[in-house]
Amino acid sequence: MLDIDDLLDYAQDDCVFDVYDCDKGVNIVEGCDKEYLENWHETHAYDLCSFEPIQRQETGFSGNQTIFGIVFNVSKVEDNGDE
């Protein structure tokens, strides 16, 4: 079964990533980069339910900008305590 780390190989470097906890109904990681998500993957156990593209407006230094990325929907998230 694929996990987040496997799928990151196919993502563009300038994408942002969210991790949505299906059990809690909230984003537990929002707007992170590839390196941060790789670290998160290494320090947590989880079941990957699905993933989907995201597009949203965010205010940055140059005003409103469109952000593109991927949200990973996960369940059964456990912290491995390695952080």
N, C-alpha and C positions, 0 to 999 in steps of 0.2 A: 504494500500500500504506500502511496506517495505521502510525503510530509512537506512542511513548509520549505525546508532546506532544498529538497529536490526541485520544487517549483520555482524557487528564486533563481535558478540557473537560466530560466526562460524570461525573466523580467528585465525590463530596461533599467539602466542604472539611475535614471532620474525619476523613477516612480516613487511614490510614497506608499506606505503600507499601514493598514489597520489590522488589528486582531479583535474579532468580536466573539465574546464568550456567550454561546447559545444558552448555557445553563443559567447565567446571571442576567442576560439580556442587555449587556452593556459592552462598549469597546473597552478592552483592557490595555490595548496599545493603540495609539492614534498618531498618524502622521510621521512615522519613523522612517529611517532610511534602511537600506539593505543590510549594512553592517550591524546596526542595532538589532534588526530582526533575526539575523543569524545567531547573535549572542542570546537573544530571548529563546530561540529554538533549542539551543544547547542546554539551557538551564531550566527548561520546563518539559513536563510530560503532558501530552494532550492527544485528543483524537481530532483529526481534521475532518470536518463534515463537508465543507464545500469552500469555494472561493469565487469571487466575482469582481468585475472592474468597478472602480469608483471614480466619480468626477464631482468636484465640489468647488465652490468659490471660497477663497481665503484672502484675507487682507495681509499683504506683505509690505516690504519697504517701498515698492513701486506702485502701491494701490492694490485694487482687487485683481486677483489672478486666478486662473482655472488650474486646479490641481488634479492630476491623473494618477491613478494607482490601483492597488488591489486590496480587497478586504478578505481576510482568511477567517472563515467561520469555524470555531473550534468548540469542543466540549471536553468535559472531564480534565480540566486544567489542573496540574499539580506543579508546585514549585519544588525543584530538586534541591534547593538550598545551596546552590553553588555560586550565587551572585555575590 
